[in-house]
């Protein structure tokens, strides 16, 4: 079982954490890194590879599907000349995953600003780009660690736009895709999903907002009538202590920070970004490019290792 790894932003910590993850996992979980080998940390043993040869090569060297990105990388300083190549590496990883030549795709962090400025990248983030490549209209971003799985119903939009973006159709699709992903990718036959309210105290009976009454509750009532195990809308400030977390398999939240703050507080180094609803497995470390420490040798590979292991576990759950 080989997992493809797209290189991400060459000026960030992606190449370093990929190299260190390979060193920790080697043939136990072989990877195929897609990028320019000149951007790897100095001294990294690497060898040109294909999906078919990666497992054998991983025993002694990092398997690389080599690309020429042009200029050498400068840690902490993204270059416009690299942008199109970063996008092409993602596209290559998606193609391998869609063809079944690899068991899944793990994406290293990108700089959306660098891609927009260098190559006209118009997508709000990695998740939306992957959905477009796969021809999927609706996907769900899940953040997962051993202690918690969370899903934001709205993602990369200003907080002021959340109430308008949060429609019954969006919430319904988000919960359904989450439930299907928990069954297919996590092996949970009867998923338990907790749903947060939008307002403080879940609106407190309408005194602090009415979205829980007019929007969220009717969606949950309909899903429960179909036999789905969903609870809520719940006050977000009491959903994430240990006793509460034991009562559900995933929490669906209304906006980005409502979901990401608790998981990053619980496990900042080990969180994994998972895209549910794609026709292939995609995970990513739950951190950014970390330009401030790129090239210093201080990057923590824990989240990349966790992302690779979760991709392998998801592939096993799918029977890959």
C-alpha positions as semicolon CSV with decimal commas, in nm:
position;residue;x (nm);y (nm);z (nm)
1;X;0,000;0,000;0,000
2;X;0,167;0,322;-0,122
3;X;0,045;0,674;-0,041
4;X;0,131;0,957;-0,281
5;X;0,252;1,281;-0,123
6;X;0,232;1,607;-0,316
7;X;0,522;1,834;-0,225
8;X;0,326;2,146;-0,126
9;X;0,502;2,483;-0,105
10;X;0,877;2,425;-0,160
11;X;0,970;2,723;0,058
12;X;0,776;2,583;0,353
13;X;0,827;2,282;0,577
14;X;0,650;2,034;0,347
15;X;0,966;1,878;0,199
16;X;1,124;1,845;0,544
17;X;0,828;1,679;0,714
18;X;0,784;1,444;0,417
19;X;1,147;1,336;0,436
20;X;1,129;1,286;0,811
21;X;0,800;1,097;0,780
22;X;0,957;0,861;0,525
23;X;1,250;0,804;0,762
24;X;1,011;0,714;1,043
25;X;0,787;0,487;0,835
26;X;1,008;0,351;0,554
27;X;0,875;0,023;0,411
28;X;0,614;-0,009;0,687
29;X;0,410;0,253;0,501
30;X;0,578;0,346;0,172
31;X;0,519;0,687;0,020
32;X;0,578;0,832;-0,326
33;X;0,682;1,196;-0,297
34;X;0,593;1,415;-0,597
35;X;0,822;1,714;-0,632
36;X;1,166;1,848;-0,711
37;X;1,424;1,644;-0,516
38;X;1,650;1,950;-0,496
39;X;1,398;2,094;-0,250
40;X;1,442;1,809;-0,001
41;X;1,660;1,868;0,306
42;X;2,031;1,830;0,226
43;X;2,150;1,473;0,261
44;X;1,807;1,315;0,217
45;X;1,858;0,979;0,042
46;X;1,613;0,965;-0,249
47;X;1,561;0,761;-0,562
48;X;1,340;0,805;-0,867
49;X;1,034;0,586;-0,833
50;X;0,693;0,489;-0,965
51;X;0,391;0,362;-0,772
52;X;0,502;0,011;-0,859
53;X;0,860;0,049;-0,730
54;X;0,801;0,275;-0,430
55;X;0,758;-0,001;-0,171
56;X;1,095;-0,159;-0,247
57;X;1,278;0,173;-0,272
58;X;1,127;0,300;0,056
59;X;1,341;0,051;0,248
60;X;1,657;0,252;0,178
61;X;1,557;0,583;0,017
62;X;1,269;0,827;-0,021
63;X;1,080;0,727;-0,339
64;X;1,042;1,037;-0,558
65;X;0,834;1,102;-0,868
66;X;1,076;1,372;-0,974
67;X;0,978;1,703;-1,129
68;X;1,196;1,998;-1,231
69;X;1,058;2,311;-1,067
70;X;1,322;2,541;-1,213
71;X;1,480;2,771;-0,950
72;X;1,605;2,619;-0,622
73;X;1,387;2,675;-0,319
74;X;1,463;2,953;-0,072
75;X;1,329;2,860;0,274
76;X;1,061;3,102;0,385
77;X;1,052;3,281;0,050
78;X;0,795;3,142;-0,196
79;X;0,868;3,203;-0,563
80;X;0,624;3,272;-0,842
81;X;0,819;3,036;-1,069
82;X;0,727;2,741;-0,847
83;X;0,352;2,801;-0,832
84;X;0,246;2,620;-1,148
85;X;0,467;2,323;-1,057
86;X;0,312;2,297;-0,711
87;X;-0,033;2,285;-0,871
88;X;0,087;2,024;-1,123
89;X;0,219;1,805;-0,839
90;X;-0,125;1,806;-0,678
91;X;-0,286;1,721;-1,010
92;X;-0,042;1,433;-1,058
93;X;-0,123;1,296;-0,713
94;X;-0,495;1,315;-0,782
95;X;-0,449;1,132;-1,112
96;X;-0,257;0,853;-0,940
97;X;-0,522;0,821;-0,669
98;X;-0,812;0,824;-0,915
99;X;-0,643;0,555;-1,125
100;X;-0,592;0,333;-0,819
101;X;-0,215;0,327;-0,867
102;X;-0,176;0,458;-0,511
103;X;-0,398;0,389;-0,212
104;X;-0,449;0,757;-0,135
105;X;-0,308;1,109;-0,154
106;X;-0,151;1,304;0,131
107;X;-0,101;1,671;0,046
108;X;0,169;1,885;0,204
109;X;0,069;2,244;0,290
110;X;0,042;2,503;0,016
111;X;0,054;2,882;0,026
112;X;-0,269;2,994;-0,136
113;X;-0,133;3,346;-0,167
114;X;0,180;3,225;-0,345
115;X;-0,023;3,012;-0,586
116;X;-0,267;3,294;-0,656
117;X;0,010;3,543;-0,723
118;X;0,227;3,304;-0,922
119;X;-0,026;3,101;-1,117
120;X;-0,369;3,263;-1,077
121;X;-0,490;2,995;-0,834
122;X;-0,854;3,092;-0,776
123;X;-0,971;2,830;-0,527
124;X;-1,026;2,922;-0,160
125;X;-0,810;2,629;-0,049
126;X;-0,673;2,282;-0,112
127;X;-1,007;2,116;-0,033
128;X;-1,200;2,309;-0,295
129;X;-0,930;2,252;-0,558
130;X;-0,936;1,876;-0,502
131;X;-1,314;1,873;-0,534
132;X;-1,286;2,055;-0,867
133;X;-1,023;1,811;-0,993
134;X;-1,243;1,517;-0,896
135;X;-1,556;1,673;-1,049
136;X;-1,739;1,663;-0,715
137;X;-1,985;1,937;-0,623
138;X;-1,988;1,891;-0,248
139;X;-1,714;1,770;-0,017
140;X;-1,661;1,794;0,356
141;X;-1,348;1,895;0,543
142;X;-1,291;1,687;0,852
143;X;-1,016;1,742;1,108
144;X;-0,931;1,423;1,295
145;X;-0,710;1,311;1,582
146;X;-0,741;1,020;1,826
147;X;-0,946;1,236;2,064
148;X;-1,184;1,413;1,827
149;X;-1,324;1,443;1,476
150;X;-1,478;1,774;1,371
151;X;-1,642;1,902;1,053
152;X;-1,708;2,271;0,980
153;X;-2,022;2,319;0,769
154;X;-1,882;2,644;0,630
155;X;-1,509;2,672;0,574
156;X;-1,299;2,948;0,423
157;X;-1,532;3,246;0,437
158;X;-1,548;3,553;0,662
159;X;-1,742;3,504;0,983
160;X;-1,983;3,779;0,876
161;X;-2,090;3,563;0,578
162;X;-2,160;3,246;0,777
163;X;-2,531;3,304;0,858
164;X;-2,617;3,360;0,491
165;X;-2,403;3,069;0,370
166;X;-2,546;2,828;0,626
167;X;-2,852;2,693;0,445
168;X;-3,065;2,386;0,523
169;X;-2,939;2,222;0,203
170;X;-2,574;2,279;0,296
171;X;-2,619;2,148;0,649
172;X;-2,813;1,844;0,525
173;X;-2,542;1,755;0,271
174;X;-2,263;1,812;0,521
175;X;-2,414;1,576;0,776
176;X;-2,495;1,310;0,515
177;X;-2,143;1,318;0,368
178;X;-1,997;1,303;0,719
179;X;-2,207;0,999;0,808
180;X;-2,118;0,825;0,481
181;X;-1,748;0,901;0,535
182;X;-1,754;0,763;0,889
183;X;-1,905;0,441;0,756
184;X;-1,685;0,406;0,448
185;X;-1,352;0,542;0,567
186;X;-1,357;0,483;0,943
187;X;-1,551;0,156;0,962
188;X;-1,823;0,295;1,192
189;X;-2,141;0,111;1,102
190;X;-2,383;0,342;1,288
191;X;-2,221;0,685;1,319
192;X;-2,317;0,917;1,603
193;X;-2,302;1,281;1,497
194;X;-2,330;1,579;1,731
195;X;-2,430;1,910;1,574
196;X;-2,339;2,246;1,724
197;X;-2,557;2,552;1,729
198;X;-2,454;2,873;1,560
199;X;-2,517;3,114;1,845
200;X;-2,398;3,124;2,208
201;X;-2,583;2,865;2,420
202;X;-2,732;2,730;2,094
203;X;-2,951;3,038;2,080
204;X;-3,096;2,983;2,430
205;X;-3,450;2,927;2,306
206;X;-3,433;3,213;2,059
207;X;-3,311;3,478;2,300
208;X;-2,960;3,479;2,148
209;X;-3,049;3,403;1,787
210;X;-3,306;3,196;1,604
211;X;-3,099;2,998;1,352
212;X;-3,113;2,693;1,579
213;X;-3,495;2,701;1,572
214;X;-3,556;2,802;1,212
215;X;-3,267;2,632;1,033
216;X;-3,069;2,371;1,226
217;X;-3,337;2,188;1,426
218;X;-3,565;2,116;1,126
219;X;-3,274;1,960;0,935
220;X;-3,183;1,741;1,233
221;X;-3,547;1,639;1,286
222;X;-3,570;1,526;0,924
223;X;-3,247;1,327;0,945
224;X;-3,358;1,162;1,270
225;X;-3,686;1,064;1,105
226;X;-3,476;0,875;0,849
227;X;-3,301;0,685;1,127
228;X;-2,979;0,887;1,144
229;X;-2,821;0,920;1,490
230;X;-2,778;1,298;1,519
231;X;-2,800;1,513;1,830
232;X;-2,833;1,888;1,861
233;X;-2,825;2,171;1,807
234;X;-2,590;2,177;2,105
235;X;-2,410;2,465;2,277
236;X;-2,060;2,460;2,128
237;X;-1,896;2,558;2,456
238;X;-1,998;2,230;2,623
239;X;-1,939;1,987;2,334
240;X;-1,570;1,919;2,366
241;X;-1,491;1,807;2,719
242;X;-1,408;1,436;2,759
243;X;-1,751;1,319;2,874
244;X;-1,924;1,498;2,587
245;X;-1,679;1,366;2,325
246;X;-1,749;1,009;2,437
247;X;-2,108;1,047;2,316
248;X;-2,036;1,103;1,946
249;X;-1,810;0,991;1,662
250;X;-1,788;1,332;1,494
251;X;-1,903;1,686;1,567
252;X;-2,045;1,904;1,291
253;X;-1,984;2,272;1,361
254;X;-2,122;2,578;1,193
255;X;-1,802;2,760;1,100
256;X;-1,427;2,717;1,068
257;X;-1,296;2,826;1,407
258;X;-1,580;2,665;1,601
259;X;-1,447;2,332;1,473
260;X;-1,074;2,393;1,453
261;X;-1,008;2,560;1,787
262;X;-1,102;2,255;1,997
263;X;-0,909;2,001;1,791
264;X;-0,598;2,217;1,766
265;X;-0,615;2,271;2,140
266;X;-0,644;1,898;2,208
267;X;-0,379;1,780;1,960
268;X;-0,201;2,055;1,770
269;X;0,081;1,833;1,644
270;X;-0,122;1,524;1,558
271;X;-0,432;1,659;1,386
272;X;-0,509;1,547;1,032
273;X;-0,714;1,717;0,761
274;X;-0,938;1,469;0,576
275;X;-1,155;1,542;0,274
276;X;-1,474;1,336;0,275
277;X;-1,687;1,293;-0,035
278;X;-1,403;1,251;-0,285
279;X;-1,373;0,937;-0,499
280;X;-1,025;0,886;-0,352
281;X;-0,865;0,912;-0,009
282;X;-0,709;1,246;0,077
283;X;-0,544;1,348;0,401
284;X;-0,311;1,632;0,493
285;X;-0,119;1,747;0,798
286;X;-0,318;2,000;0,996
287;X;-0,063;2,279;0,982
288;X;0,052;2,540;0,737
289;X;0,373;2,612;0,551
290;X;0,549;2,748;0,864
291;X;0,773;2,981;0,667
292;X;0,925;3,108;0,991
293;X;1,098;2,777;1,065
294;X;1,144;2,643;0,710
295;X;1,498;2,527;0,648
296;X;1,593;2,524;1,017
297;X;1,546;2,149;1,076
298;X;1,294;2,219;1,354
299;X;0,974;2,112;1,177
300;X;0,769;1,850;1,364
301;X;0,667;1,563;1,133
302;X;0,403;1,428;1,374
303;X;0,104;1,556;1,178
304;X;0,243;1,431;0,847
305;X;0,305;1,089;0,997
306;X;-0,046;1,087;1,142
307;X;-0,188;1,191;0,804
308;X;-0,008;0,908;0,626
309;X;-0,116;0,651;0,882
310;X;-0,477;0,771;0,867
311;X;-0,473;0,749;0,486
312;X;-0,355;0,390;0,514
313;X;-0,622;0,311;0,775
314;X;-0,890;0,464;0,552
315;X;-0,767;0,259;0,257
316;X;-0,793;-0,055;0,468
317;X;-1,146;0,040;0,572
318;X;-1,237;0,075;0,205
319;X;-1,081;-0,261;0,132
320;X;-0,805;-0,116;-0,084
